[in-house]
Amino acid sequence: MIDALTVALGATALLLAAWCGFAAYRDQPTKDWHFIGMALVALLAVVQLVIGVVRLVGGADPEQGVAIFVAYLIGSALAVPIAGFMSLAERTRWGSATVSAAAVVLAVLEVRLYDIWGGVGG
């Protein structure tokens, strides 16, 4: 995997988590600007998914197995979009809290993906 992309995705996910968490704290639902942030994070996750699949097809082998790696890639790509749709259904502070939680989960998934791939130099 590309370490810089993994770090960028984890960092943007944590920024999104803080932003939506602050909205939840202020008793606000997700707003259009939040969805732009979600789209950016989701786009980075899809880029990572594509790069991961291309690397697998090219013969690269994750240290901890292909199946678990692909499962984490798919989960990473879907975490924020699913939470975004859930926040549309819950137009209260809890919608913002849901997105915030999903973004934290995405950041943790990124750490795990890095570990599955093989860490430094993988």
C-alpha positions in Angstrom: 0.0 0.0 0.0 1.0 3.6 -0.3 1.9 4.8 3.2 1.2 8.5 2.5 -2.3 7.7 1.3 -3.0 5.6 4.4 -1.8 8.4 6.6 -3.8 11.0 4.6 -6.9 9.0 4.8 -6.6 8.3 8.5 -5.9 12.0 9.2 -8.8 13.3 7.1 -11.1 10.7 8.8 -10.1 12.0 12.2 -10.6 15.6 11.1 -14.1 14.6 9.9 -14.7 12.9 13.2 -13.8 16.0 15.1 -15.8 18.2 12.8 -19.0 16.1 13.0 -18.4 15.5 16.7 -18.3 19.2 17.3 -21.6 19.5 15.4 -23.1 16.8 17.5 -21.9 18.6 20.6 -23.6 21.8 19.4 -26.8 19.8 18.8 -26.6 20.2 15.0 -27.4 17.6 12.3 -25.0 17.0 9.4 -25.1 19.8 7.0 -24.0 20.2 3.3 -20.5 21.1 4.3 -20.2 17.9 6.3 -21.3 15.9 3.3 -18.5 17.6 1.2 -16.1 16.4 3.9 -17.6 12.9 3.8 -17.2 12.9 0.0 -13.6 13.8 0.2 -12.9 11.0 2.8 -14.9 8.5 0.8 -13.0 9.5 -2.4 -9.7 8.8 -0.7 -11.0 5.5 0.5 -12.1 4.5 -3.0 -8.7 5.5 -4.4 -7.1 3.3 -1.7 -9.5 0.4 -2.7 -8.5 0.7 -6.3 -4.8 0.9 -5.6 -5.1 -2.1 -3.2 -6.9 -4.2 -5.8 -4.4 -3.2 -8.6 -1.5 -4.1 -6.3 -3.1 -7.5 -5.6 -3.8 -8.2 -9.3 -0.2 -7.2 -9.9 1.1 -9.9 -7.7 1.6 -8.2 -4.4 0.8 -10.2 -1.4 -0.3 -8.8 2.0 1.6 -10.2 4.9 -1.6 -11.4 6.8 -3.6 -12.7 3.8 -5.5 -11.5 0.8 -9.1 -12.2 2.1 -8.7 -10.2 5.3 -7.0 -7.4 3.4 -9.8 -7.2 0.8 -12.4 -7.3 3.6 -10.8 -4.3 5.3 -10.4 -2.4 2.0 -14.1 -2.8 1.3 -15.1 -1.9 4.9 -12.9 1.2 4.7 -14.6 2.3 1.5 -18.1 1.8 2.8 -17.8 3.1 6.4 -18.3 6.8 5.8 -20.8 6.5 2.9 -23.1 4.3 5.0 -22.9 6.6 8.0 -23.7 9.5 5.7 -26.9 7.8 4.5 -27.7 7.0 8.1 -27.3 10.7 9.1 -29.7 11.7 6.4 -32.3 9.4 8.0 -31.5 10.9 11.5 -31.6 14.6 11.1 -30.6 15.4 14.7 -27.4 15.6 16.5 -27.3 11.8 16.4 -26.8 11.9 12.7 -23.6 13.9 13.2 -22.5 11.6 16.0 -23.0 8.6 13.7 -20.7 10.1 11.1 -18.2 11.0 13.8 -18.1 7.5 15.1 -17.8 6.0 11.6 -14.9 8.3 10.8 -13.1 7.2 14.0 -13.8 3.6 12.9 -12.3 4.4 9.5 -9.1 5.7 11.1 -8.8 2.5 13.1 -9.4 0.5 9.9 -6.5 2.3 8.3 -4.1 1.4 11.1 -5.3 -2.2 10.7 -4.9 -2.1 6.9 -1.4 -0.9 7.3 -0.6 -3.7 9.7 -2.2 -6.3 7.4 -0.2 -5.2 4.4 3.0 -5.5 6.4 3.7 -2.2 8.0 6.9 -0.3 7.1 8.3 -1.3 3.8 5.3 -3.5 3.0 
